[in-house]
Amino acid sequence: MNADFLAVLEYWEKEKGISKDVLMAAVKEALLSAAKKAVGPARELRCEIDSKNGDIKAFAKLIVAEKVESKHDQISRFDARRIKSDAQVGEEVEVEVTPTGFGRVAAQFAKQALLQQVRRAEKDLIFAEFKDRVGDIVSGVVRRFERSDVVLDLGRYEALMPNRERVPTEEYQPGERIRCYVRAVEQTLRGPEIILSRAAPDFVIKLFQLEVSEINDGTVEIKGVAREPGFRTKLAVHSRDPRVDPVGACVGLRGGRVKNIVRELNNEKVDIIRWDPDIRTFVINALAPAQIKNCEVNEEHKRVKIFVAEDQLSLAIGKRGQNARLTAKLTGWQVDIEPAVVAAPVGFDEKVAQVIQTFTSIPGITPEQAAVLVNSGFHSVDDLAQAEASDLTGIPQIADQAESIITAIQTEIARRAETIGGAGK
């Protein structure tokens, strides 16, 4: 049994990476509880395990006395001197008090207690190893499902990917190896728990950091990210070096870099956007490839109103509003997209009516005269200003009114010239 017991310690040391000394200390604590039950209330009881053969012994510190009144606390001077030749009354002597068969019973007891101690030590190791790995990407094998949560094997430890951290379009199979983002290491009532995620926006950021050297060395900076897991991600990037194109660096030669990331995200669409300090330019970049006609910015309420052509409206808004929604998340501004109002083309009749109205506004010209002038080929005040009396007398409807019309036109031209001259002084 003792040899088996040592084998158990060696097994846990190899499999879990827990020091044998730590395990021995835990076992001693468990053995002490067993010894107190087997030996009784012995004074300063302790247990020792021979690291070579696994023998378990119990020891107690007893006080040397002429007459033993309590066998649990005292030892006779005669018995004490058999252990220590110069033992004196009142002196403490450590005596072995191992009961018959204690080793076998204690080993069984210790094995049961050892499991609890090992779990505790293992949890401490988990927390110590992963508390500084939050934000890293790890690879694990899907082991089982607990309701909708996924349990992954990371090697020596297990981790949990809660349902809220799963990508809704992904299905996982037991035995499948996947990469995840370490979102948190939480201390729970059951001990440390490693929380993984594939839905976090930071997962995409970390993938770009690993794939794009310019981001890793700080040349290109990720200014923001907005993500709807499984469907679409928008990433805003900026280059600290004017010689480096941030979008080109992220896309890579022939799209190689971004293709690797899209493959890891199971073909989730990734838009890489050039960040700009001007919110107008930034929003327009974020809504690409939709073409924007106009943009109104409300600084006070952090609101941007975008106007697009009718044929660009669905593209700007995106499927189920996704493009507009992600743009708002990325920029931090509320984005309203509306169709641009296009003025209807003016027809011939409308143009004729506008010219008649212009002529009628000149004092001395009646609506009937204005209509005759327009129908006779005069389409502006300038046309009338260049006309002579003979041009108007040739029009039967207004032949006898030609002089008064010419006078009215000349008066209007003079008035306009005076108005312009006065404004220039």
Secondary structure, DSSP 8 states (H G I E B T S, - for coil): -HHHHHHHHHHHHHHH---HHHHHHHHHHHHHHHHHHHH-S-TT-EEEE-TTT--EEEEEEEEEESS-S-TTTEEEHHHHHHHSTT--TT-EEEEE---TTHHHHHHHHHHHHHHHHHHHHHHHHHHHHHTT-TT-EEEEEEEEEETTEEEEE-SSSEEEE-GGGS-TT----TT-EEEEEEEEEEEETTEEEEEEESS-HHHHHHHHHHH-HHHHTTSEEEEEEEEETTTEEEEEEEESSTTS-HHHHHH-GGGHHHHHHHHHTTS-EEEEEE--SSHHHHHHHHHTTS-EEEEEEETTTTEEEEEE-GGGHHHHH-GGGHHHHHHHHHHSSEEEEEE--------HHHHHHHHHHHHHTSTT--HHHHHHHHHTT--SHHHHHT--HHHHHTSGGGGGGHHHHHHHHHHHHHHHHHHHHHHH-
